[in-house]
Amino acid sequence: MIYRQTNTILKLTEAIGLSVLSIFLIFLFSDSLPMLNEVLWSVVIVLISMRYGLYFGLIPFFIAFFTSLAYEYQSGGDLYLYLTDFNQLLPLVLFFFLLLFTGLSSKSHKERYSDITYLYEEISEDKKLLEETLDEALSVNESYRRRFLESEDQYAEMYEMITALHFTDSDTIFNEMVRIVNQKFKGSQLVLYLISNHGDSIRSKINTNREGKLQSNYWMDEMPSLLTKVMQESSHVLFRSREDDSASPVLAGPVFIYGEKRYILAVDGIDLKACTAQQVQWLDWCLKWMGTRLGFAYKYEREQNQHERYPGTGIFQLASFFKRFNAELERAEKIGQPFVIFELNTAGHNLSEIDLLMKNQLRELDTAGWDEEMEVLYVLLPGVEPVNEKAVKERLQRALAKEVDSLK
């Protein structure tokens, strides 16, 4: 805690008071303690300048200076010779450097303390806003609960869906979405596609049936017609029609996060005749609520886990990386989602080079974690079959080796 004193008169009183006390002690004990003058003035100057800063430290410094002149004059000495004798002025030079060092040090500590205080206040405000948002979401959830419990079965189902997706962890939201949609429609294949940042392709985040007709990845010009419609036009769930090609799923719908279309859900292998308007409405609400919860979860994770990545990179620290690995392991056990994890030797590379290389080589949904002690990079590829592990690993290792050769 930085000492704070806002009363200037008290500051002056303390500085002058300590100086007068030093003069009195020097007058009484200087004969028996030859170094008392230098020691006392050094202590007073350090205390005042550290406590109140450089400017108030000048007070005991100048009092010490004029006191030495007065003592020299009273002793009958020549002031000119005194002021030109370096040996006589050496204590004053020492006092000046003590004043300068402690005063500037005090100023830097106060500035650092102010910066930390300001940062703490910002974090507290963000935390308060996050808590208010969470309270508001819980309040809305409670309102839905009261209303839905008083309604018919359709509303009860919607409440169960909202409750199932009401998490602050994005991986849990994805897993629960798969569970409740499969429970509702009982399709043979469910694929959740992530839309690339460039909007030129979609890649599977979750695929519950690797043997189904829906592929894991599509380029824009390769997509089935129903997915193209959802990608380009629709903001609601669509069913396959006679105009759609045979590669299209039975139904598909978009997921919006903060107003931006980020995912497409496709379900295949269900009986169109068995689908009701209530089920379609339920799925439409499910995807909208999923987007809302994901938006909140991403914001919450950024706030709570901002130290999980190495600063300025997309590479996770080791503990955070394995937390994501455990989430993929749970998804594999529950819905059979495959994944690949392997190590790469990164000796000879710094973290920024590794991060740039991984951004160029990996997909948006892939994860990398770095063990800085062993100089090993761990790579996690969701949705990739284990048979492809060797090819992907060799490709990345060659890219690293090529990077090293280009730097030589």
C-alpha positions in Angstrom: 0.0 0.0 0.0 1.4 3.4 -1.0 1.4 6.0 1.9 -1.0 8.9 1.0 -1.0 12.3 2.7 -2.9 15.1 1.0 -2.3 17.8 3.6 0.6 19.9 2.4 1.0 21.7 5.7 1.5 18.4 7.5 4.1 17.3 4.9 6.0 20.5 5.4 5.7 20.2 9.2 7.1 16.7 9.1 10.0 17.5 6.8 11.0 20.7 8.7 10.4 19.0 12.1 12.7 16.0 11.3 15.3 18.5 10.0 15.2 20.6 13.2 15.4 17.4 15.3 18.5 16.3 13.4 20.1 19.7 14.0 19.4 19.4 17.7 20.8 15.8 17.9 23.9 16.8 15.9 24.5 19.8 18.2 24.3 17.5 21.3 26.2 14.4 20.2 28.4 15.4 17.2 31.5 15.6 19.4 31.1 12.0 20.7 29.8 10.6 17.4 31.9 12.1 14.5 29.7 10.5 11.7 26.4 11.5 13.3 26.0 14.5 10.9 26.2 12.4 7.7 24.1 9.5 9.1 21.3 11.6 10.4 20.9 13.8 7.3 21.1 10.8 5.1 18.3 9.1 7.1 16.1 12.2 7.1 16.5 12.9 3.3 15.8 9.2 2.4 12.7 9.1 4.7 11.1 12.3 3.4 11.9 11.7 -0.3 10.7 8.1 -0.1 7.5 9.2 1.8 6.5 12.3 -0.1 8.7 12.5 -3.2 11.6 14.4 -4.7 10.3 18.0 -4.1 9.7 17.5 -0.4 13.0 15.7 -0.1 14.7 19.0 -1.1 13.6 20.6 2.2 16.0 18.6 4.4 18.6 18.6 1.7 18.7 22.5 1.6 18.5 22.7 5.4 21.5 20.4 5.7 23.3 22.5 3.1 22.6 25.8 4.8 23.3 24.3 8.2 26.7 23.2 7.1 27.4 26.8 5.7 26.2 28.3 9.0 28.4 26.0 11.1 31.4 26.8 8.9 30.8 30.5 9.2 30.3 30.3 13.0 33.6 28.4 13.3 35.4 31.3 11.5 36.0 29.4 8.3 36.2 30.8 4.8 33.0 30.1 2.9 34.6 30.4 -0.5 37.3 27.9 0.4 34.6 25.6 1.9 32.5 25.7 -1.2 35.4 25.0 -3.5 36.8 22.1 -1.4 35.6 18.8 -2.8 36.3 16.9 0.4 34.1 19.3 2.3 31.3 19.1 -0.2 31.5 15.3 -0.6 28.7 14.6 2.1 26.5 17.1 0.3 27.1 15.3 -3.0 26.1 12.1 -1.2 23.0 13.7 0.2 22.0 14.9 -3.3 22.4 11.5 -4.9 20.4 9.9 -2.1 17.7 12.5 -2.6 17.7 12.0 -6.4 17.6 8.2 -6.2 15.0 7.8 -3.4 12.8 10.6 -4.8 12.7 9.1 -8.3 12.2 5.6 -6.9 9.3 6.9 -4.8 7.7 8.5 -7.9 8.1 5.3 -10.0 6.5 3.2 -7.2 3.6 5.6 -6.9 3.1 5.6 -10.7 3.2 1.8 -10.7 0.7 1.7 -7.8 -1.6 4.1 -9.7 -1.4 1.9 -12.8 -2.2 -1.3 -10.8 -5.1 0.5 -9.0 -6.5 1.6 -12.3 -6.2 -1.9 -13.7 -7.9 -3.4 -10.6 -10.7 -0.9 -10.9 -11.2 -1.8 -14.6 -11.2 -5.6 -13.7 -13.7 -4.9 -10.9 -16.0 -3.0 -13.3 -15.8 -5.8 -15.9 -16.5 -8.4 -13.2 -19.4 -6.4 -11.9 -20.8 -6.2 -15.5 -20.3 -9.9 -16.0 -22.1 -10.6 -12.7 -25.0 -8.3 -13.8 -25.2 -10.1 -17.1 -25.2 -13.5 -15.4 -27.8 -12.3 -13.0 -29.9 -11.0 -15.8 -29.6 -14.3 -17.7 -30.5 -16.2 -14.5 -33.5 -13.9 -14.0 -34.6 -14.5 -17.6 -34.2 -18.2 -17.1 -36.3 -18.1 -13.9 -39.0 -16.1 -15.8 -39.0 -18.8 -18.6 -39.2 -21.5 -16.0 -42.2 -20.0 -14.2 -44.0 -19.4 -17.5 -43.2 -22.8 -19.1 -44.1 -24.8 -16.1 -47.6 -23.3 -16.3 -47.9 -24.1 -20.1 -48.5 -27.2 -22.1 -45.9 -29.9 -23.0 -44.4 -27.9 -25.8 -43.3 -25.2 -23.4 -42.0 -27.7 -20.9 -39.8 -29.2 -23.6 -38.5 -25.7 -24.5 -37.7 -25.1 -20.9 -35.8 -28.4 -20.7 -33.9 -27.4 -23.8 -33.0 -24.0 -22.3 -31.9 -25.6 -19.1 -29.8 -28.2 -20.9 -27.8 -25.5 -22.7 -27.5 -23.1 -19.8 -23.8 -23.4 -19.2 -20.8 -21.1 -19.4 -18.5 -23.7 -21.0 -18.7 -23.9 -24.8 -17.7 -27.5 -25.0 -20.4 -28.5 -22.6 -23.0 -26.5 -24.7 -21.9 -28.4 -27.8 -22.2 -31.8 -26.1 -25.6 -31.0 -24.6 -26.8 -29.7 -28.0 -25.9 -33.1 -29.7 -27.6 -35.0 -26.9 -30.9 -33.2 -26.9 -31.2 -32.9 -30.7 -30.5 -36.6 -31.2 -33.0 -37.4 -28.4 -35.6 -35.3 -30.2 -35.1 -36.3 -33.8 -33.3 -39.7 -33.6 -31.4 -39.2 -36.8 -28.6 -41.4 -38.2 -26.1 -38.6 -38.5 -25.7 -35.1 -37.0 -22.9 -32.8 -38.1 -22.2 -29.3 -36.7 -20.2 -27.3 -39.2 -18.0 -24.4 -38.4 -18.0 -21.7 -41.1 -14.5 -20.5 -41.9 -13.5 -16.9 -41.4 -13.2 -16.4 -45.1 -16.7 -17.9 -45.7 -15.3 -20.2 -48.4 -15.7 -23.5 -46.6 -17.3 -25.4 -43.7 -15.6 -27.9 -41.4 -17.1 -30.3 -39.0 -16.9 -29.4 -35.3 -18.9 -32.5 -34.4 -19.8 -35.5 -36.5 -21.7 -38.3 -34.8 -21.5 -40.8 -37.7 -18.3 -40.9 -39.8 -19.9 -43.4 -42.1 -22.9 -41.2 -43.0 -23.3 -39.5 -46.3 -22.5 -36.0 -45.0 -18.8 -35.2 -45.4 -16.7 -33.6 -42.6 -15.6 -30.7 -44.8 -17.0 -28.9 -47.8 -15.7 -26.1 -50.0 -18.4 -23.5 -51.0 -18.8 -24.8 -54.5 -19.0 -28.5 -53.3 -21.7 -28.1 -50.7 -25.1 -29.9 -51.0 -27.8 -27.5 -52.1 -29.6 -27.4 -48.8 -26.4 -26.4 -46.9 -25.8 -23.7 -49.6 -29.2 -22.3 -49.0 -28.7 -22.1 -45.3 -25.2 -20.7 -45.8 -26.3 -17.9 -48.2 -29.9 -17.1 -47.4 -31.7 -18.6 -44.5 -31.9 -17.6 -40.8 -34.2 -20.5 -40.0 -34.3 -24.3 -40.1 -34.9 -25.7 -43.6 -36.1 -29.1 -44.8 -34.8 -30.9 -47.9 -37.2 -30.4 -50.8 -37.5 -32.0 -54.3 -35.3 -29.3 -55.8 -32.4 -30.3 -53.4 -29.8 -32.8 -54.5 -29.5 -36.2 -52.9 -26.4 -35.3 -51.0 -28.4 -32.8 -48.9 -29.3 -33.7 -45.3 -32.9 -34.0 -44.2 -32.8 -30.6 -42.4 -30.3 -27.9 -41.6 -30.2 -24.6 -39.7 -27.8 -21.8 -38.9 -26.4 -20.8 -35.5 -25.8 -17.1 -35.1 -23.3 -15.6 -32.5 -23.6 -11.9 -32.0 -25.6 -11.6 -35.2 -23.0 -13.4 -37.3 -23.6 -16.8 -38.9 -20.9 -19.0 -37.4 -22.2 -22.7 -37.4 -24.6 -24.8 -39.5 -26.3 -27.8 -37.9 -27.2 -30.6 -40.3 -29.3 -33.7 -39.4 -29.8 -36.7 -41.7 -31.6 -40.0 -41.5 -34.9 -38.9 -40.0 -38.4 -39.5 -41.3 -39.8 -36.3 -42.8 -43.4 -37.5 -42.3 -42.8 -37.9 -38.6 -41.5 -34.3 -38.2 -44.1 -31.9 -36.8 -44.3 -28.1 -36.9 -43.7 -28.1 -33.1 -40.4 -30.0 -33.6 -39.2 -27.6 -36.2 -40.1 -24.6 -34.0 -38.3 -26.3 -31.1 -35.2 -26.8 -33.2 -35.3 -23.2 -34.4 -35.4 -22.0 -30.8 -32.7 -24.5 -29.8 -30.3 -23.1 -32.4 -31.0 -19.5 -31.5 -30.6 -20.2 -27.8 -27.5 -22.2 -28.5 -26.0 -19.2 -30.3 -26.9 -16.9 -27.4 -25.3 -19.2 -24.9 -22.2 -19.7 -27.0 -21.8 -15.9 -27.3 -22.0 -15.6 -23.5 -19.7 -18.6 -23.0 -17.1 -17.2 -25.4 -17.2 -13.8 -23.6 -17.1 -15.5 -20.2 -14.1 -17.7 -21.2 -12.2 -14.7 -22.5 -12.7 -12.9 -19.2 -12.0 -15.8 -17.0 -9.3 -17.6 -19.0 -7.4 -14.7 -20.5 -4.1 -16.1 -19.2 -4.6 -19.5 -20.7 -2.7 -18.6 -23.9 0.8 -17.4 -24.2 0.5 -13.6 -24.7 0.1 -12.5 -28.3 -0.4 -16.0 -29.6 -3.2 -18.6 -30.1 -1.1 -21.3 -28.4 -2.4 -22.6 -25.1 -0.3 -23.2 -22.0 0.0 -26.9 -21.2 -2.6 -27.1 -18.4 -5.2 -25.3 -20.5 -4.4 -27.4 -23.5 -5.0 -30.7 -21.7 -8.3 -29.3 -20.3 -9.4 -29.0 -23.9 -8.0 -32.5 -24.6 -10.2 -33.9 -21.7 -13.3 -32.2 -23.3 -12.5 -33.9 -26.6 -12.0 -37.2 -24.8 -15.4 -36.9 -23.1 -17.0 -36.1 -26.5 -15.4 -39.2 -28.0 -16.7 -41.4 -25.2 -20.3 -40.0 -25.4 -20.9 -39.6 -29.2 -18.0 -41.4 -30.9 -16.4 -38.1 -32.1 -12.8 -39.0 -33.3 -9.8 -36.9 -32.7 -6.1 -36.9 -33.1 -3.4 -35.7 -30.7 0.4 -35.8 -31.2 3.7 -34.1 -30.4 6.0 -32.0 -32.6 9.6 -31.2 -31.9 9.9 -27.4 -32.0 13.6 -27.1 -31.1 15.1 -24.1 -32.9 11.9 -22.1 -33.0 10.6 -19.3 -30.7 7.0 -19.1 -29.7 6.0 -16.4 -32.2 7.4 -18.4 -35.1 5.5 -21.5 -34.0 2.3 -19.6 -33.6 2.5 -18.1 -37.1 3.3 -21.5 -38.6 0.3 -23.1 -36.8 -2.1 -20.4 -37.9 -1.1 -21.1 -41.5 -1.2 -24.9 -41.2 -4.1 -25.7 -38.8 -7.8 -25.2 -39.0 -9.7 -22.7 -36.9 -11.1 -25.4 -34.6 -7.7 -27.1 -34.0 -5.8 -26.5 -30.8 -2.1 -26.3 -30.0 -0.3 -26.3 -26.6 3.4 -25.7 -25.9 5.7 -27.3 -23.3 8.3 -24.6 -23.1 10.7 -26.7 -20.9 10.8 -29.7 -23.3 10.3 -27.5 -26.5 7.5 -29.8 -27.6 4.3 -28.7 -29.3 1.1 -30.7 -28.7 -1.5 -30.6 -31.4 -5.2 -31.6 -31.0 -7.3 -32.1 -34.1 -11.0 -32.6 -33.4 -13.0 -34.7 -35.9 -9.9 -36.2 -37.6 -9.7 -39.9 -38.0 -6.7 -41.6 -36.3 -5.6 -43.1 -39.6 -4.7 -39.6 -40.8 -2.5 -38.8 -37.8 0.8 -39.9 -39.4 0.2 -37.8 -42.6 -0.8 -34.7 -40.7 2.1 -35.0 -38.3 4.6 -35.5 -41.0 3.2 -32.5 -42.9 3.5 -30.2 -39.9 7.0 -31.5 -39.0 8.1 -30.8 -42.6 6.7 -27.3 -42.4 8.7 -26.8 -39.2 11.9 -28.1 -40.7 11.4 -26.0 -43.8 11.0 -22.9 -41.6 14.3 -23.7 -39.8 16.1 -24.1 -43.2 14.8 -20.8 -44.4 16.2 -19.0 -41.3 19.7 -20.4 -41.8 
